[in-house]
Amino acid sequence: MKKYLVIALLVIVAIVVAYLTFIIAAIKIVIGGILLGISAIALLAVWIMWKIED
């Protein structure tokens, strides 16, 4: 009985670790997308300002 309890505990720990890894990866992807959008807008603003100067 103790063996099955240990196996079940290990499976639960593995599922929790996989879930947390997925959540952290999803948060990083969202933050990366937001930063990419901000940098694209900043680059566009710089390009427009550079075009207006000429």
C-alpha positions, 0 to 999 in steps of 0.5 A: 500500500505504501508503494502505491501511495509514493507512486501517486504522490510522485505523479501528483508532484509531476502534474503540478510541476508540469502545470506550473511550468506551463503557466510560467511559460504562458506568462513569459509569452504574454509579457514577451508579446507586450514588449514586442508590441511596445518596441514595434510602436517605438520603432515606428515612432522613431521612423516617423520622426526621422521621416518628418525631419527630412 
